[in-house]
Each structure stands twice: as structure tokens, then as C-alpha cells.
């Protein structure tokens, strides 16, 4: 008997056993106080019995006590799961390999991140040439005993002599900006606070532009709504109190502003948005006139009608990517020194969306999406094609940064079965060489990636990626499956490596990613078809994906788990309410669960572009119909549900998950467990240390395995 046939036999036996997961005693949920809060909204009485859970866990003792009691019950339950230790060991193995970030060149220096394996946070290195020895520049692992203070972003000055970096503590969206001298490694005295949703744009080596909000009221850091985003200039060697106001919009307090500086140093570009929609205005500041005119800006693009990404500027010509009269985007040139400015189309819209664009050397690098996977093309500055970058299979490319005159650029490529490899591209020849490739603790060739298309409720064809061991694929063997989705905010879900997903695959499970409507996989029309009044299409697409996986025999009859984060957590909550019979286990992470009050906290006000306004009747009717918190079906037999959130999540405040879980536990919604896991010193996801990722991942996977019947090898 061959090794493959032995493995197939093991998988068959595991699949047969999956129909009868070991029964565990139901948890004894903590008592949650309810209040008689009923509001009449547009003629409908809406109850909100757990509104008191909106209190900040840091400052509201009753909420803190509720969190402690819920975590105690969840910990006791998770301790019983036999697969927990196996997944913990497997995840530690899958994280324990050397991995690199995509290098950025400034002056003669190359900057990039590296994690040797199980470091809680990646370190930042610099080397003075492509073949020079690397030198450690910043090590965030020394910043906090628990590893939860992260190097969030970093930005070298144009010469590469200075580097600004942002510090993220405990997962919050707030950033502290600091500066390091690259030659000596000394951290300067410069410090900028209350930065949030910011770029760092250097003006030579003199200083940098950044975006911030006003300092919140005491105690309002993690819940207060964010208004009056403002761009400032910080001059190196000065106190933040001396920073110069560059751009603000007091007449539009909900607008947000991002600054960039073109690589020729000519223009500071301010991009202004009023929500999450792909629509912005553009302002230009002529940096050659700054001594005479200060930070005087002029409108380049007026009206929040379309997306305009300024790629770069060279020889008086500004290159831009836009969806104006081109839902899949096109490339245009602008000559702002002419009056009026001259606008010319350069590269026409194509069949597939342009996901990103950059200018490197004498080429434009355009990354496209075809059925949710990347490919990249080179064009000269006249718009003529000059080659395709070979990426190899279903995957996701990223990077391609640089400036005019650079002979090279770097990019990453990753897929479900391939952690990111870093490549150096000769911009003239189009030839790529490996800069850094990981040595993997598994064989990527053992896993097959398939893309199929299924019909949604209204007949729309939706793509789905299915990843599984080749033995399962060749034997057409069903196995417990995790189905993942997002479906919102024009965000494209593309093939990427995840240690958590690989741990599931290594245990004999199947992973599926459904590219449901609401994302950006097929441009503006795909996004529009899954938002606002069309949001139900997103849920229908995901439900149809689950039905497809069961009907086609990818998953076992009682082995379908669903998973989503943030807007995807909303997705999980909504579809579980609508089809509790279809799913066997669910993981809703940092989800938006109260659709009638989401716009009252921190960044929630931005999301009205996708969700609508709870205060407008037409939007209210749509939101009320699918809001996870408001549509839990008492007496229905719900699947096992694990909700995860974190105390420092100031993107989707944890009150969403608190209220949803309290309502779920109070409902007579079946005998399976409905638990919440609340992380401390963590936020919406970014900056989470490796040890917390391993612990949380093991908890989640063991829970899903328990209720899908996945038999995890010891």
C-alpha cells in the first residue's frame, strides 16, 4: 500500500467519523442583566435590552465584570476541547519560519521587516545595497513585556538618512510617530501623538506630513466619534506644539485627509474622502513655492464623485489611476502647470479591474485582478505595453513601490499554500529574481487550489476558491470545511497564506473562500451589488456558497463551519440568523452586530457608504431586516457559535459583540454553545503578537473542529 493510499484511507475514516462529534455539556452562561429599553423608530418599536454593555470596559466596572465572567465560562469550555493542544503545537510550527516584508529603497538603503519565526513582532532591518549585510534598526519586541506594542508602519525619508515609524499599543488605531537616525540607530526626541488613519509623507529630510484628530476628551480614546481630520507638518527637531497646519476642512468635519509627496519632490498631494466609498477630492500644494506661499493648496479634482489615486509625478506630468467613466479604472496624465490643467487618457479601462498602479524607473506597473487573483503588466510612460510579470498560479501580488529612475522594484507573491516570497524585478528587462523565499514547515505541493463558480439566489455566478489536500481532491472525499467571506467596502478577498488556515488543512480539513458581492473583485458593479439596499445579495451569495459546498460533496453533511472578520463578522451573524439549519459551527470575529447604532462610535460613521444611515427611514428598514443583534430567532436550533473580540478594538467597538452574545445566550436558540472570547491588550487585529495569534487560533480551530467533526491527529 502506498503512502498516498494510506493517507486516503485515514481521510475516509476521519470523514466517516466526522458526522458524530463528541457531545460536551452545555456551558452555564453567566447571568446578563437586561433593561426595558424600547424605542420607537419610524413607527416600529425596537428593544435594546443590553445597551448598558456599550460602556467602555476600561471605565465601566459592571461591563468589566461581565467580560471577566464570560471569559471564565469560555475558558472552562475551551479547556475541554481535545484538539486545542494539537492546534497550538501545529500553529507554533507553522509560524516558526523566517519571513520578510517587501523592501523599500530610499537613497542607497533598503529597508524591510523580518521575523525569524516566533518573534511576537517583526523587526525592521536596513542594508546599504542589494547585496550588503543587513543591520537591525528597530526591534519592537523590547517595547512591552506582553509583546502587544507593535511597529505599525515605517517611512524612510527621501535620502534614507531618517526614518519615521508609528507605534501601536495594544491593538488601538491611535498611533505615536517617532523618528530614528538610520546611520546611528538613535531615536530622536521627536514625538507626534493622536495620529490616526495617517500616511507619513516626507518633505525631503526636513520633516513630514501626517494626519491626526483632535485630542479626545478624557476617557473618550476608544469610543468617541472621529471628526476634523487634519494634516500637519512636523519639522525634525521641534516639539509637536510647533507643527504647522497644512490642510483642514472645518466646513466638512466628517472628511478625512491623507497626504503624499511625489517622488520628484514637486507636489504635496492631499486626498480627501468623506467615507469608505471609492470617491475623493484631490488638492495640490506646490512645494517649490512653499517659502513664498506657505502651504497654499489648490483643487485638482473637485467633488466626491470618483476615485483618483495620484501615482506619481515626473517631468511636469502627474500620473493618476481613476474610475471616472471607467468602473474598472484607467490611467490618465495631468499637466497641472498648464492653466487649465491638461488631462489626457493614457491606458484605457480593460476587462479586468486595475487593483493598483505605481511608477518605477521608466515604467508603469499595473496590478490587475482576474477572478480575484493577481497578474501584473508593465507599460512605458507613453502607455504602450512592455511586458507581463510572471507570478505563477492563483495568488496575490503586492509592493511594486519605487520612483522615476529606479532600476528595480520589489514585490511579494503569496497564495493559500505559499507564504509570501519576495522578488526583485529589473524594471527594464522585466526579469524577476528571488530576494527572500521562506523555508516552509510543510510541502506546498500537497495542497490543491481549485476555483469554481456557483449560482447565487438570483442566478449571479459567484467565484469560490477551494483548498484541500491533494488526496482529498483526487479521491473526491468530503471533509469538514471552513467557509470564509467578507463582502463589503470594495475590498477584494484574494488568495493569501494564513497559518490558521494551513493548520486546518494540515489536520485534514477543507478551506473555501467565497468572493461574494460587496467586494471589489469585479470592480464598482460588484461592490454596488452588495451594499446599501442590495446588502441582502451578500448574504444570499454566502448562503448559496454553503449550499454549493454541501451539494457538491466538498464538505460532510454536518461539517460546515463559517468564519468572517469585521464586516465578515456581520456576515456570519446575519446568515446564521437567516439559515441556522445550514451551518454547523460559526466564528464571528470583531463583527459589526448592531446595525442601528454602528454610526455612534469611533470609525463607525465612515461605514454609512456601505450600510446606509440608521437615521433615514429607507436605510433603517434595510438595516433592521438583517441586523444580527436584532434578528436572533428564539426557539430556532442555532449552530455552535464562538464570538471573538478585544477590549482595545476602537475600530469595531467590542460593544457590538457584547450585545449580540448577550442576546444570543438569552434566546432559546438550541443546545449548542454560544460563547464569547474577549482578548485583552488587543484591538481589531493589526499588531497582535504571535503568541496571542497562536493561542486564539488554537481556541477557534478546536471549537470549529469539535462541532464539524474534524478528527485532529494527536
N, C-alpha and C positions, 0 to 999 in steps of 0.2 A: 504494500500500500504506500503511495507517495505521500510526501508531507502535505501537499495541497489537498489530496483526498481525505487525509486525516483531519485537516482543518475544516474542510467542508462538512464532515461528519459531526465535528464538535459544534459547528454553527447550526446545523439542522437540529441537533439535540437541544441547543440553547433556545432556538426559536420555538421548538415544541414546548419547552418548559415555560416560555415567557407568558403563556396565557394565564398562569396561576401564580401571581406574585404572593409572597408570604404576607399573611394578614397581620397587621400590627394593631395594638389597641388604639382607639381614638384618643387624641390628646384632650386634656381637660383645660379648655380655654380659660384665660383669666376673665373675670367679670369686667365689662366695659360700661361705664355709666352712659346712659342716653338722656337726651334732653328733648322737651317738647318744643322744638323749633320748627315752625311751619310757615313758609312764606307764600304769598300769592303772587305768581309771576305770569303775567299775560293770561290771567283768568284761570290758571292751574295752581292748585295747592301742592307745594313741593316741601317735603320734610327733609330736615338736615340734622338728625339726632346726634351726630358725632362732631359737630362743629368745634366743640371745645378742644378737639385733637389738632386743631390748626395752630395751637400755641407752640412757640419755639421750645424745643426740647431742652435747650440750654438755660432758659429763664422761667419755665413753667413747671413747677415741681410735680403737678399731677400728670402732665404729659411724660415727664421723665420717669415717673413711677410706672406708668403704663408700658413704656418702652422696656423697662427692666423686667417687668413681669412677662411680657410677650417673649422676649429673648430667652428667658429662663425656660418657658414651656417649649419653645422651638429647639433649644439646645438639648433638652432631655429627649425630645423625639428624634432628632438627628443622630444622637448618640447610639440609637438602636439600629441604625442602618448598617448592614454588614459591608456594603460596598464603599463606605466612607473612607476607610483607611487605604483601601486599594486605589481609589481615585486620587487620594492625597499623594501616595507614592508615585503613581503614574504621572500626575501633573508636575511634581518636583523633577522627575526625569525629563519631561517634555519641555520644561523651562530651562533646563541645565545645558544650554549650548550657547556658543558665542554668537551674538547678533549685533548688527551695525545699523545705524541710521544713514540716510543719504547725505554725502558730503556737500558742503557749501564752500566755494572758493572766495576768498577776499584777499586782495593783494597777491602775495605768493603763498599764502597759507590756506590749508584745507582743514575745515572744522567738521566734526561728525561725532555722533554718540556711539557708545559701545557698552554692552552689558556682557560680562564674561560668562554669565549663566544665571546664577541665583541671587545676584545683587538686587536689593529692593528697588533701586533706581539706577537708570543708565547713567554712565559718566560721560563727560564731554572731553574729547581729545582734540589736539591740533598737531599738524605736521607741516613742515616748511618745504613742501614739494610732494609730488605724487608718490615718490619712492623713498621719502625721508622717514626717519623713525618717529613714531607718534609720541606725544607728550601729554600727560594728564593735565587738563586745565581746570575743570570743575568736577568735584565729587560731592553730589548732594546726599550721599549715604551718611555723611557725618553731620547732617543738619538736624536730625531728630532721632531720638532713641528708638522710636517705633517705625522709622523709615517712611513716615507719611508726609514728609515735606519734600516736594519734588521740584526738579528743574523743569519748568513748564515749557519754556521756549528760549531761544537764544538767537542773537542777531549781531554778526560782526560788522564793524564799521567798514567803509569802502576800502581803506588801506589794509584792514585786518589787524591794526595795532591795538584796537579796543574792541570789546565785546560786551553788549548789554544782554542781560539774561533776566528772566522772570521767575520768581519763587512762588510756588503754590503750596499752601499749608493745609493739610487735612482734607484735600479734595475740593476746596472752595473755588469759585470762579474769580475771586479777587486775586490780584497779582501785586507783588512787590518787585520793582525793577531795580536791579543793581548793575554795576559795571566793573569789569575786570581788565587789567592791563595784560595783554596777551604775552608780551615778552617776559614779564616777571612773575605773572600769576597773582599779583597783588590785587585785592579787591579794593576799589576806590571808595571814598566816603559818600559818593552819590547814592541817593536812595529816593525812589518815587513810589508813593503809596496811592491806593484807591484806583489803580488801573484795572480795567476790566474790558473784555472783548476788544483787545487792542493789538495793533501791529506795533512794531518798533521800526522806525524809518530814519536811518542816519543821514544827516546833512554833513557830508564829508566826515571828518573826525571831530568836528566842533561840538556836536550834540545830536539829539534825536527827537523825533516827533513821536508822541504817544497819545492814547485816548483814555479818558477817565470819566468817572461820575463824581458828583459832589460827595463829600464825606457823609455817610448816612447818620441818622440820629443814633444816639446811644442805644444799643440793643437791636438796631434795625439791619445789621450787616447781612443777615441770612434770609430776610423775608421782605424787606422794603422794596417797593417798585423802583425800577431804574429809569430815571429821566435825566435829560440835559447832559447827554454825552458830549464831551468837549475835547478838542485836540490842543495839546500844549507842546511847546518846545523846551526841552531841558538842555541847558548848556553844561558841558562837563566841568566839574569843579565847583558848581554852585548848589545852593540849597533849593529844594523843591519850591519854597515860597517865592523864589525869583523866576520861576518858569514863566515863559511868555505865552499868552493866549494866542493861538493861531487860528482856530475856527470853532464857531459855535452857532447854534440856531435857536435862540431863545423863543422865536415865534413858532417853532416846531419842536417842542420839548421832547417828543417821542422819537425824534430822528437820532440815528446812530451814525458815527463818522469814523472812517478808517483812513489812515494816512499811508502813503508810499512815496518814495523818491525814485525817479527814473535813474537808471544806472549811469547815464551821462551827466547826472547832477543838475540837469537843467530845470526840471519841474518837480515841485511837490504836488502830489495828486490827492485830493480829498474825495473819497467816495461816500455818499450819504444814502442811507436806507431808512425806511420807516417801519420795517417789519422783517419777516423772514422771506418775503417774496423776492424773486429774482428781478428786482426793479431798483434802480438807483439814479441819483444825480451825480455829476462829476464837476468838481471845481479844480482849477489850476492856479498854482502860485509860482510865478517866475522867480526862481532862486537867484538869477543873475541880477535882479533888480531889488533884492531884499534890503540892501543898505539904504537905497533911495526910497523905496515904497513900503518897507516892512513886510508884513505877512498879508498883503493885499491879494485877494483871490478874485477870480472871475469865472463865471459859469461857462463850462464847456458843453455839458449836457443838462438841459432843463427838463423838469417834470419827471415824476416817478412812474415812467411808462415801460421802460425796458431795462435789460441788463447791459451794463457797459463795464467790461474789465479792461483797464489800461494795462497792456502787456509791457511796453517799454517805449523808449524814445531814442532815435538815432538820426543825426544829420537833419534836425528840424522836423522830422516826421514822427508822429505818435502812432503806435500800432494798438488796435483795440479789438477785443472779441465782444460781439454783441448778438442779442436775439431780436433786435429791431428788424421787423419784416423777415425774420429768419428764425423760426422756432427751434431749429437745431443749431443755431449760431453760425455766424460768418465772421470773417476778419476784414476790418476796414483800416484805412490810414487817414490820419488827420494832420493838417498843417496848421497848427494854432497861431503861428506868427503872421499868417495872412489874415486880412480882415475883409469880409468874414472868413472864418476858418474854412479851409478846403477839405471836404470829406470825399473819399473815394473807396469803392469796394475793392478788395484785394483778392480774397479767397471766398468763393461762394459757399453757401449752405449746401451740405451734402445729404445723402440718405441717412447717415448716422450722426448723432449729436457730437459736437466738439466739447469734450469734458474739460479741457484745459489747454492753455497756449502759453508759450514762452519764446523769447528771442535770445538766441545764443550764437555768438560769433557772427556769421553772415546768414543765419538760417532761422526760420520759424519752426518750432517743434509743436505739432498739434497732436494731442491725445484724443482719440475718438472712442466711443462706446458702440459696440455691435452686439446686440442681445446681451447687454450687461457685462461684457468682457472688453478689455482694453486692446487697442492697437494704436501705433503712433506713426505719423508721417512727417517727413521733412519737406520744407518749401524754401525757395530762395526769397529774397526780400522784394522781388517783383511778383511773387505769388505763384511761381512755377514749381510743380512737384520736383523733388530732388532725391526721393528715396523713401523706403519704409524701414522702420526699425523692427527687426525680428525679435518677437517676445516669446513665442513658443507656447501655444495652447491657451486654454481658458485661464485668465488671470487678470491681475490689476497692476498697472504701471503707475509710477509716481516720481516726482522730482523734476528733472529737466530744467533746473534753475541755471542761471548764468547771465551774461551780459554781452553786448556787442564786442567783438574782438576776441572773445574767449575761444580757445581751440577745442574745448571739451565741455561736456556736461555729464552729470551723474544721474542715474535713475535707479529705482528699485523695481523688482518684479516679484510678485507673490501669488500664490494660489491656495486652494483649500489644503492641498497636500505638500505645499512648498513654502516654508518661511522665506522672508524677503532675502533675496540676493541683490547685491549692489553692483552695478555695471558702470564703466566709464566709456562714454561714447565720443569718438572722434567726429567732430561736427562736420568736417569737410568730407571725410570718406564714408561716414555712416557706419563705421565698424565699431562694434562693442567688445570690450574686454571685461572680464570679471575683476572687480575691485575687492569684493569680500563675499564669500559664499559660506553659509553655515555648514558645519558637520552635524548631521542630523542623528538623533537617537532613535530613528525609525527609518524604514525604507519607503520613500515616497511612491515608488513604483507599485507598492502593494495596494494602492488605492486608485479606484477608477472614478472619474468625474464625467457625469452624463448631463446633458441639458435636454429637457423635453418641454413641450408646450401643452397646456391643458385648457379646457374651455371653462370660463367663469359662468356665473349665473345668467348673464346677458349674452353669452356666446363669445365674449372677448377672449382671444388667445393670450395666455399669460405664461412667461417662461419660468422654469423651475430647474435649479441645479440639484442633482442628487449625487452624493458622495458616499462610497461604501467600499469595503474590502473587495478586491477583485474576485475572490472566491464566492462572495455573495452574489456579485454581478453575473459571473459566469454560470452559477448554479441557479439563478433566479430565485434566491432564497429570501423570504421575508424576515425582517428583524426589527426590533424596537427602534423607533425613529424620532429624532428631534426635528421639528419643522420650525424654521425661523423666518420672521418677516419684520418689516418696518413700515413702508408705505406712507411716506409723508415728506413734506418740506423740500420736494425736488431732490431728495437725497438718493443717490444710486447705490444699491447694495450689490457689490461686486465680489468676485472670488478673492478671499484673503485667508491667510493662515491664522488659526486660533488654537492655542494649546488645549483649551477646554473642549473644543470640537474634536480635536485629534484624540484626546483621551477617550471620548465616547466611541470614536471609530475603532480605536485600538481594542476596546472592550467588546467589539463585535456589533456595535450599533450602526445605524444609518443617519446621515445628516442631510437635510434638504433646506434649500434657500429659495423662497418664492419671491419673484420680482414683481410684487403686486402694485396696482395703480396707486398714485400718490407720490411715487418716487420719480427720479429723473432719468430712468433708464432709456426712455424713448423720447426725451425732450418735453417741451411745455405741455403738449396734449396729454401725455401720460400723467403728468403731475396734476393738471386740471381735472382729469377724470377721477381723481381720488381725494379731492379736498372740498371744503365748504359743503354745499348741498349734495355733492357727489361722494361724500365720505363713505357712505354705505358700500360703494363699489370696492373699497379697500377691504372691508370685512368679507364681502361676498367672494372676492378673489382668494382670500386666505382660507375661508371655509372650503371653497372648491379645491384648493390645494390639498387639504386634509382628506377630502373625499377621493381625490385622484390617487393619493399615496396608498389608501386602503384598497380602492378598487383595482389598482394595477399590481397589487401584491408586493409593494416595496416594504410596507410595514405590516406587522402582525395585527390581527383583528382588535386586540386590546393593548396595542403597543405604541400609540401615537402621543408624543409629548409636543407641546408648543412652547415657544420662547420668543420674547421680544423685550427690547430695552427702550425706555423713554417713550417716544411716540409708539414704539413697538410694544411697550408695556400697556398702553391704552388699547392697542390692537388685541393683545391677549385677553385683557379684561372684557372688551366688547364682544369678541367672538365666543368666549366662554359663556357669557350670558345668553347669547343667541343660539348656540349649539352645544350645550353641556354634554349632550349624548355622543358627540363626535370625538371628543378629545379625552384622553385617559390621564394625562398629567399636564400641568401648566406652570410655567415660570414667568412671572410678570416682574420685570426689573425696572426700578425707578420710573414707574409709569405715571402718566397724566390720567388720573382716575375721576376727578370731579370736574366735569366739563362745564359746570355752571358757575364756577368760581376760579378757574385757572388763571384768569387775567388779573388777579388781585395780588399776585406775589412775584417778586423779583423779575425774571425774564418772561413771565407768562404773557405779559401784554404784547410781546412780539408775535405770538402764535396766532393772533386773530386772522392773519393772512391765510392760514391753512384751516382753521377751525371756525372762524366767524366770531361775532360779538355776542356773548351771552345776554347783553342788554338790548339786543334787537330781536323783535319777535320772530321773524322768519328764521334767523340763526338759532334762536333759543329752541324752536321746535325741532330742528335737526339735532342739536346737541343733546336735548333732553331724551331723544329717542335712543341714543346709543351710549350715553354717559355710564361708564362701568359702575360707579358708586350708586347711581340712581336706578339701575335696571337689574339688580340681583333678583333672581327668581326664587322666591321662597317655595319650598317643597319640591324643587327640581333636584335631580341627582347629579351634582357637580363633580367634576374630576378632582383629583388631588391638586392643590394649588399651593405653591410657595411664592410669596411676595418678598422681594428684596429691595431695600432702600438703605440710606445712610443719613446720619444725623447732620452732616455738613453739606448735604446736597442743596445748594442755593440756585440750581437751575430748575429742577422739578422738585419743589419743596416736599419733604417726606410726609407732610400732612395728607397729600393725595393717597399715599399707600396706607397711612394710618387709618383714615376714614373708611377706605374701601375694605380693609381687612376686618375692621370692627363690624361693619355691616354684613360682611360675608359670614363671620363667625356667629352673628346673632340670627342669621337666617337659617331656616331648616333646609339646608342645601346638600343633604346627603351625608353619608358616614365617613367619607374620605377626609383627610386632614386639610385644613385651610390655615396655613401658618404664615408668619412674617418673620423675616430675618433682618435685623437692623444693625448695620455696621457702625462702629464709632470711628471718629477721625478719618472719615472718607466722604466723598462727595458723589457727583454724578457719574464718575468713572475714571476720568483722567487723573494721573498722579498716584493712583493706587499702588502701594508697594507689592512686590512679588509675593511675599509671604501671605498677605491678605488675599491676593488673587488665588493662590493655591488653596487656602482654607475655604474661601467662599465657593470656588469651583468644585471642590470635593463635596461640599454640602449639597449644592444644587444638583450635580450629576448623580449622587447617591439617591437623592429624593426622586429624581425622574426615573432612574433605573428601577427603584422599588415599585413604582406604580405603572411601569410599562413592561415589567417582567424581564428586563435585561439581566442576564446572569453574568456577573462580572468575575473574571478569573481572579483567584486569590494571589 
